[in-house]
Amino acid sequence: MKGFLSLITFLLLLTCGTLISSAQNYKIKQTISMNGQTMSSTTYVKGPRKRTETSGMMGMGGDVANIEQCDLKRNVKVSDTKRMYFVEPFATDVDTPAGPAAAPAPTGKVEKGGTITITSAITDTGERKQMYGLTARHIKTMMTMQSSPDACSQQNMTMESDGWYVDLPAFSCPMEIPRNPYMGMGGKSGCTDRTIVKNTGTGKLGFPLSMTQTMHSGGENGMSFSQTIETLEFSKAALDDALFDIPAGYAKANAANDLYGRPDFSAMMRGSDGQGNMPDQDAMRAAVNGKPSAKRPGVIRIGVLPPANRSSEAVSVAGLQSFLARNLTSGNYEGLAVSSESEAKAAGCDYVVTSDLSKLKESTASKFGGILGKVTSTDTSASRRFDVQVDYKLVSLKTGQPVVQNKAAAKFDGTADAAAEKVLSMEAAAVLAGAK
């Protein structure tokens, strides 16, 4: 479990923000959805430093803050609960020896391992759009990690990202990776590897306001999952310097894993089946691998296909699919994101639901307000109004016949994604009423 939390932290470091501002303060709140589970993330930025706090996932991992001190080229993890911290130096673009092992081998000797090569390719598509008053660029990335045969940690993987990034002006903190990010995830105690980081491509990342990412890991214990990041709040405020430094009186931990507390089992129960049952090992494995656990007796499982978007508005289809699946999980009902009807059948689904965003259009009055906001340099994104409609159909996989077929339409204020989510909530209520 600690290895899983280390993996989540590592992926967030790679994807959640690399460009920060030396001139201004920012507070950014985002949601991160991963295989049907969602957590919130709040980022504070000041000068060459960035602090990230998360709510954790299923009661785990929410008790440690991450501070990137780009001026000192290091990453600091802080636990206010344990009053402890741990420092991880950045790796560089050259062959860099890993830091000392967290614990000595039983013989008292440190064994030299092999190399872990991390290669990142960044591609700028050339597309641009306005988000929260900033110009966002459409960037795609491919990252691979390969371990040599003699490496302590055999962690070969690929990761692809597709997102919209912005510059938070005046200071660039390059994408740098803490040494031995996978130490403790299959590596031998007392054994150290070298990490080699290579960057290719002419594109420039930045801070992701919206992003979809998929990761595949090979080997016997390989994993595969996807995540989406969506921005809920972007604001400027004066921030205290103490947020970005090691608190006075905190003790230094021997290893990063020592900072994490025991899982919040009550939160895990709340995130399980709606009946207070603890998730079993299959369910926990599903959260990591993206594979559904065996369906429990009495549960009605509804497969959720990716929503179709026939509007001209750009929305996160993967995020909306996860949102609908969560809203269809209640009591004895379980929503499950699937890619096809055949996958839904293989996963033991009783129904499959299709959703078509046939309308997602900003009202004329809202567009005029947006133009006025540009003229007056005012952010009006939160006051936009959308006409939105979703056509949906719930089909029984036993009979192949539609059980519910209808549409939901309304006007909503906010962003395009928020408007789509609200109309999908209306769809979820109707689908739950029709599924028996």
C-alpha positions as CSV (number, residue, x, y, z in Angstrom):
1,M,0.0,0.0,0.0
2,K,2.8,2.4,0.8
3,G,4.3,1.6,-2.6
4,F,1.0,2.5,-4.2
5,L,1.0,5.9,-2.4
6,S,4.6,6.5,-3.5
7,L,3.5,5.8,-7.1
8,I,0.6,8.3,-6.9
9,T,2.9,10.9,-5.4
10,F,5.5,10.4,-8.1
11,L,2.9,10.7,-10.9
12,L,1.6,13.9,-9.4
13,L,5.1,15.4,-9.2
14,L,5.5,14.6,-12.9
15,T,2.2,16.1,-14.0
16,C,1.0,18.7,-11.5
17,G,2.9,21.7,-12.2
18,T,6.4,22.6,-13.3
19,L,6.2,26.3,-14.2
20,I,5.7,28.7,-11.3
21,S,5.9,32.4,-10.7
22,S,8.5,34.4,-8.9
23,A,6.3,37.5,-9.1
24,Q,2.9,36.5,-7.9
25,N,1.0,34.2,-5.6
26,Y,-1.5,31.5,-6.8
27,K,-3.9,29.1,-5.2
28,I,-5.2,26.4,-7.5
29,K,-7.7,23.8,-6.6
30,Q,-8.2,20.7,-8.8
31,T,-9.8,17.3,-8.8
32,I,-8.0,14.2,-9.8
33,S,-10.0,11.2,-10.9
34,M,-8.3,7.8,-11.1
35,N,-10.2,4.6,-12.1
36,G,-13.5,5.8,-10.5
37,Q,-11.8,7.2,-7.4
38,T,-11.5,11.0,-6.9
39,M,-9.4,13.2,-4.7
40,S,-9.0,17.0,-4.5
41,S,-5.6,18.8,-4.7
42,T,-4.9,22.3,-3.6
43,T,-1.7,23.9,-4.8
44,Y,-0.1,27.1,-3.4
45,V,2.6,28.9,-5.4
46,K,5.0,31.6,-4.3
47,G,8.2,32.5,-6.1
48,P,10.3,29.5,-6.8
49,R,8.3,27.2,-4.5
50,K,5.1,25.2,-4.7
51,R,3.1,23.4,-2.0
52,T,0.6,20.7,-2.9
53,E,-1.9,19.2,-0.4
54,T,-4.3,16.4,-1.4
55,S,-7.4,14.9,0.3
56,G,-5.9,11.4,-0.3
57,M,-7.8,8.5,-1.9
58,M,-10.1,6.1,0.0
59,G,-8.8,7.4,3.3
60,M,-5.1,7.0,2.4
61,G,-2.3,9.5,1.7
62,G,-4.0,12.7,2.6
63,D,-1.8,13.5,5.6
64,V,1.4,14.5,3.8
65,A,2.1,17.8,2.0
66,N,4.6,18.1,-0.8
67,I,6.8,21.2,-1.2
68,E,8.9,21.7,-4.3
69,Q,11.7,24.1,-3.5
70,C,13.1,24.8,-7.0
71,D,15.6,27.3,-5.7
72,L,17.2,24.6,-3.6
73,K,16.6,21.9,-6.2
74,R,14.9,19.6,-3.8
75,N,11.5,18.2,-2.8
76,V,10.3,18.2,0.8
77,K,7.5,16.1,2.2
78,V,5.9,17.3,5.4
79,S,3.5,15.5,7.8
80,D,1.8,17.9,10.2
81,T,0.2,14.9,12.0
82,K,3.5,13.3,12.8
83,R,5.5,16.6,12.9
84,M,8.1,15.1,10.6
85,Y,9.6,15.8,7.2
86,F,11.7,14.1,4.5
87,V,14.0,15.7,1.8
88,E,14.5,14.3,-1.7
89,P,17.1,16.1,-3.9
90,F,16.2,16.6,-7.6
91,A,17.8,14.4,-10.1
92,T,19.6,16.0,-13.1
93,D,19.8,15.5,-16.8
94,V,23.1,13.6,-16.3
95,D,23.9,10.2,-14.9
96,T,23.4,10.8,-11.2
97,P,24.1,8.3,-8.4
98,A,21.1,7.7,-6.2
99,G,21.1,8.8,-2.6
100,P,21.8,6.4,0.2
101,A,19.4,3.5,0.8
102,A,16.7,4.0,3.3
103,A,17.9,1.1,5.3
104,P,21.0,-1.1,5.2
105,A,21.0,-4.6,3.9
106,P,21.0,-7.4,6.5
107,T,24.8,-7.8,6.0
108,G,25.4,-4.1,6.7
109,K,26.7,-3.6,3.2
110,V,25.2,-1.4,0.4
111,E,24.8,-3.3,-2.8
112,K,25.4,-1.4,-6.1
113,G,22.5,-1.9,-8.5
114,G,22.0,-0.9,-12.1
115,T,20.4,2.1,-13.9
116,I,16.9,3.4,-14.3
117,T,16.6,5.5,-17.4
118,I,13.6,8.0,-17.6
119,T,13.0,9.5,-21.1
120,S,10.5,12.3,-21.6
121,A,9.3,13.6,-25.0
122,I,7.1,16.7,-25.1
123,T,5.1,17.7,-28.2
124,D,3.3,21.0,-28.7
125,T,0.3,20.6,-31.0
126,G,0.1,24.3,-31.7
127,E,-3.5,24.6,-30.4
128,R,-4.3,27.5,-28.0
129,K,-7.3,28.6,-25.9
130,Q,-8.1,30.9,-23.0
131,M,-8.5,29.4,-19.6
132,Y,-8.9,31.5,-16.4
133,G,-7.6,34.5,-18.2
134,L,-4.5,32.7,-19.3
135,T,-3.4,31.4,-22.7
136,A,-3.3,27.6,-22.5
137,R,-1.4,25.4,-25.0
138,H,-2.3,21.9,-26.0
139,I,0.7,19.6,-25.1
140,K,1.1,15.9,-25.5
141,T,3.9,14.0,-23.7
142,M,5.3,10.5,-23.7
143,M,7.5,9.2,-20.8
144,T,9.2,5.8,-20.6
145,M,11.1,4.3,-17.7
146,Q,13.4,1.4,-18.3
147,S,15.4,-0.6,-15.8
148,S,18.7,-2.3,-16.7
149,P,18.7,-6.1,-16.0
150,D,20.9,-5.6,-13.0
151,A,18.7,-2.8,-11.5
152,C,17.4,-3.2,-7.9
153,S,14.0,-2.0,-9.0
154,Q,12.5,-3.6,-12.2
155,Q,10.0,-0.9,-13.0
156,N,9.5,-0.7,-16.8
157,M,6.6,1.6,-17.8
158,T,5.2,4.1,-20.3
159,M,3.1,7.1,-19.5
160,E,1.2,9.3,-22.0
161,S,-0.4,12.7,-21.2
162,D,-2.7,15.0,-23.2
163,G,-3.5,18.3,-21.6
164,W,-3.8,22.1,-21.6
165,Y,-0.9,23.9,-19.9
166,V,-0.3,27.5,-18.9
167,D,2.7,29.5,-17.9
168,L,2.6,31.0,-14.4
169,P,5.0,33.8,-15.5
170,A,8.5,34.8,-14.8
171,F,10.1,31.6,-13.3
172,S,10.6,28.2,-14.8
173,C,11.2,25.2,-12.6
174,P,12.2,22.4,-15.0
175,M,10.6,19.0,-14.8
176,E,12.9,17.3,-12.4
177,I,12.5,13.9,-10.7
178,P,13.4,13.0,-7.2
179,R,16.1,10.4,-6.9
180,N,15.0,6.8,-6.6
181,P,11.3,7.6,-7.1
182,Y,10.5,3.8,-7.1
183,M,12.7,2.8,-4.2
184,G,10.6,0.4,-2.0
185,M,8.5,-0.7,-5.0
186,G,10.0,-4.0,-5.8
187,G,13.6,-3.0,-5.1
188,K,15.9,-4.9,-2.8
189,S,16.7,-3.4,0.6
190,G,20.2,-2.1,0.8
191,C,20.5,-1.9,-3.0
192,T,20.8,1.4,-4.9
193,D,20.4,2.3,-8.6
194,R,21.5,5.2,-10.7
195,T,18.8,7.4,-12.3
196,I,19.4,8.9,-15.8
197,V,16.9,11.5,-16.9
198,K,16.7,12.5,-20.6
199,N,14.4,15.2,-22.1
200,T,13.5,15.3,-25.8
201,G,11.2,17.4,-27.9
202,T,10.8,21.1,-28.4
203,G,7.5,21.5,-26.5
204,K,7.2,23.2,-23.1
205,L,5.0,22.0,-20.3
206,G,3.8,24.3,-17.6
207,F,1.0,23.9,-15.1
208,P,-1.8,21.6,-16.3
209,L,-5.3,23.1,-16.0
210,S,-6.8,20.1,-17.7
211,M,-5.1,16.8,-18.5
212,T,-5.8,13.1,-19.2
213,Q,-3.0,10.6,-18.5
214,T,-2.6,6.9,-19.0
215,M,0.1,4.7,-17.6
216,H,1.1,1.1,-18.4
217,S,3.6,-0.9,-16.5
218,G,5.1,-4.2,-17.7
219,G,6.3,-7.3,-15.8
220,E,4.6,-9.9,-13.7
221,N,3.1,-7.3,-11.3
222,G,2.4,-4.8,-14.0
223,M,-0.3,-2.1,-13.6
224,S,-2.5,-0.1,-15.9
225,F,-4.6,2.9,-15.1
226,S,-5.7,6.3,-16.2
227,Q,-6.3,9.7,-14.5
228,T,-7.8,13.0,-15.3
229,I,-7.1,16.4,-13.8
230,E,-9.6,19.3,-13.9
231,T,-9.2,22.8,-12.4
232,L,-12.0,24.0,-10.1
233,E,-10.4,27.3,-8.8
234,F,-7.6,29.6,-9.9
235,S,-7.1,32.6,-7.7
236,K,-4.4,35.0,-6.5
237,A,-3.8,35.8,-2.9
238,A,-1.0,36.7,-0.5
239,L,0.6,33.6,0.9
240,D,2.7,33.0,4.0
241,D,6.3,32.1,3.4
242,A,6.0,29.4,6.1
243,L,3.8,27.3,3.8
244,F,6.8,26.6,1.6
245,D,9.5,25.7,4.2
246,I,10.2,23.0,6.8
247,P,8.2,23.9,9.9
248,A,10.3,24.7,13.0
249,G,10.6,21.8,15.5
250,Y,9.8,19.1,13.0
251,A,11.9,15.9,13.1
252,K,13.6,14.5,10.0
253,A,12.2,11.1,9.0
254,N,14.5,8.2,7.9
255,A,12.3,7.5,4.8
256,A,9.4,9.1,3.0
257,N,7.1,6.2,3.9
258,D,7.6,7.0,7.6
259,L,5.5,10.1,7.1
260,Y,2.3,8.4,6.2
261,G,-0.2,7.4,8.9
262,R,-2.4,4.4,9.0
263,P,-5.2,4.3,6.5
264,D,-8.5,5.9,7.5
265,F,-10.7,2.7,7.5
266,S,-13.9,4.7,8.1
267,A,-13.2,6.7,4.9
268,M,-12.4,3.4,3.1
269,M,-15.8,2.1,4.2
270,R,-17.6,5.2,3.0
271,G,-15.9,4.8,-0.4
272,S,-16.7,1.1,-0.7
273,D,-20.2,-0.2,-1.4
274,G,-22.6,2.1,0.4
275,Q,-23.3,-0.6,3.0
276,G,-20.2,0.0,5.3
277,N,-18.5,-3.2,4.0
278,M,-14.7,-3.0,3.9
279,P,-13.2,-3.3,0.4
280,D,-11.6,-6.7,-0.1
281,Q,-8.2,-7.3,-1.7
282,D,-9.8,-7.6,-5.1
283,A,-11.4,-4.2,-4.7
284,M,-8.1,-2.7,-3.6
285,R,-6.3,-4.3,-6.6
286,A,-9.0,-2.9,-8.9
287,A,-8.2,0.6,-7.7
288,V,-4.7,0.2,-8.9
289,N,-5.0,-2.0,-11.9
290,G,-8.3,-0.5,-13.2
291,K,-9.9,-4.0,-13.3
292,P,-13.3,-4.6,-11.7
293,S,-13.6,-6.9,-8.7
294,A,-16.1,-9.7,-8.6
295,K,-19.6,-8.4,-8.3
296,R,-21.2,-9.0,-4.9
297,P,-24.6,-10.7,-4.5
298,G,-27.5,-8.3,-4.8
299,V,-25.5,-5.6,-6.5
300,I,-26.8,-4.1,-9.7
301,R,-23.8,-3.1,-11.9
302,I,-24.2,-0.4,-14.6
303,G,-21.5,-0.1,-17.3
304,V,-20.9,3.6,-18.2
305,L,-19.7,4.2,-21.7
306,P,-17.7,7.3,-22.5
307,P,-20.1,10.2,-23.3
308,A,-20.3,11.4,-26.8
309,N,-19.8,15.1,-27.3
310,R,-21.5,16.6,-30.4
311,S,-21.0,20.2,-29.2
312,S,-18.2,22.6,-30.1
313,E,-17.2,23.0,-26.4
314,A,-14.1,21.1,-25.3
315,V,-14.9,19.0,-22.2
316,S,-13.1,16.1,-20.5
317,V,-14.9,13.0,-21.7
318,A,-12.9,10.7,-19.4
319,G,-13.7,13.0,-16.5
320,L,-17.4,13.1,-17.3
321,Q,-17.5,9.3,-17.6
322,S,-15.9,8.9,-14.1
323,F,-18.3,11.5,-12.8
324,L,-21.4,9.6,-14.1
325,A,-20.0,6.3,-12.8
326,R,-19.6,7.8,-9.3
327,N,-23.2,9.2,-9.4
328,L,-24.5,5.8,-10.3
329,T,-22.8,4.2,-7.3
330,S,-25.3,4.3,-4.5
331,G,-26.6,1.6,-2.1
332,N,-26.8,-1.6,-4.1
333,Y,-26.1,0.1,-7.4
334,E,-22.6,0.3,-8.8
335,G,-21.4,2.4,-11.7
336,L,-18.4,1.1,-13.7
337,A,-16.6,3.0,-16.4
338,V,-16.2,0.7,-19.5
339,S,-15.0,1.2,-23.0
340,S,-17.5,-1.1,-24.8
341,E,-20.6,-3.2,-24.4
342,S,-18.5,-6.3,-24.6
343,E,-16.3,-5.1,-21.7
344,A,-19.4,-4.3,-19.7
345,K,-20.6,-7.9,-20.2
346,A,-17.2,-9.3,-19.3
347,A,-17.3,-7.2,-16.1
348,G,-20.7,-8.7,-15.1
349,C,-22.7,-5.6,-15.7
350,D,-26.5,-5.9,-15.7
351,Y,-27.0,-2.7,-17.8
352,V,-25.0,-0.3,-20.0
353,V,-25.7,3.4,-20.3
354,T,-24.9,5.6,-23.3
355,S,-24.9,9.4,-23.0
356,D,-24.8,11.9,-25.9
357,L,-24.2,15.6,-25.2
358,S,-26.3,16.8,-28.1
359,K,-26.2,20.4,-26.9
360,L,-23.6,22.4,-24.9
361,K,-23.8,25.9,-26.0
362,E,-23.0,29.2,-24.3
363,S,-25.9,31.6,-24.3
364,T,-25.7,34.8,-26.3
365,A,-25.8,37.0,-23.1
366,S,-23.0,35.0,-21.6
367,K,-20.8,35.5,-24.7
368,F,-21.4,39.2,-24.5
369,G,-20.3,39.2,-20.9
370,G,-17.2,37.3,-21.9
371,I,-16.3,39.9,-24.5
372,L,-16.9,42.7,-21.9
373,G,-14.7,40.8,-19.4
374,K,-11.8,40.8,-22.0
375,V,-12.2,44.5,-22.6
376,T,-12.2,45.3,-18.8
377,S,-9.6,42.6,-18.0
378,T,-12.1,40.8,-15.8
379,D,-12.3,37.0,-15.4
380,T,-15.9,36.1,-16.2
381,S,-15.4,32.4,-16.7
382,A,-17.3,31.5,-13.5
383,S,-20.4,33.5,-14.7
384,R,-20.8,31.8,-18.1
385,R,-24.2,30.3,-18.8
386,F,-24.7,27.2,-20.9
387,D,-27.7,25.6,-22.6
388,V,-27.0,21.9,-22.2
389,Q,-28.8,18.7,-23.2
390,V,-27.9,15.0,-22.8
391,D,-29.7,12.2,-24.7
392,Y,-29.3,9.0,-22.7
393,K,-30.2,5.3,-23.0
394,L,-30.1,2.5,-20.4
395,V,-30.0,-0.9,-22.0
396,S,-30.5,-4.3,-20.3
397,L,-27.6,-6.6,-21.2
398,K,-29.8,-9.6,-20.4
399,T,-32.5,-8.7,-23.0
400,G,-30.7,-6.2,-25.2
401,Q,-33.7,-3.9,-24.9
402,P,-33.7,-0.3,-23.8
403,V,-35.1,0.1,-20.3
404,V,-34.8,3.9,-20.0
405,Q,-34.5,6.3,-23.0
406,N,-34.9,10.0,-22.5
407,K,-33.2,13.3,-22.4
408,A,-32.3,15.9,-19.8
409,A,-31.9,19.6,-20.6
410,A,-31.4,22.8,-18.6
411,K,-29.5,26.0,-18.3
412,F,-26.5,26.2,-15.9
413,D,-24.0,28.8,-14.8
414,G,-20.3,28.0,-14.6
415,T,-17.8,26.2,-16.9
416,A,-18.7,23.9,-19.8
417,D,-17.5,20.8,-17.8
418,A,-19.5,21.9,-14.7
419,A,-22.7,22.4,-16.9
420,A,-22.2,18.9,-18.4
421,E,-21.7,17.4,-14.9
422,K,-25.0,18.9,-13.7
423,V,-27.0,17.5,-16.6
424,L,-25.3,14.1,-16.1
425,S,-26.5,14.2,-12.5
426,M,-30.1,14.5,-13.8
427,E,-29.4,11.6,-16.1
428,A,-28.0,9.5,-13.2
429,A,-31.2,10.1,-11.1
430,A,-33.4,8.9,-13.9
431,V,-31.2,5.9,-14.7
432,L,-31.1,4.7,-11.0
433,A,-34.9,5.0,-10.9
434,G,-35.2,2.8,-14.0
435,A,-32.6,0.1,-13.2
436,K,-34.2,-2.8,-11.3
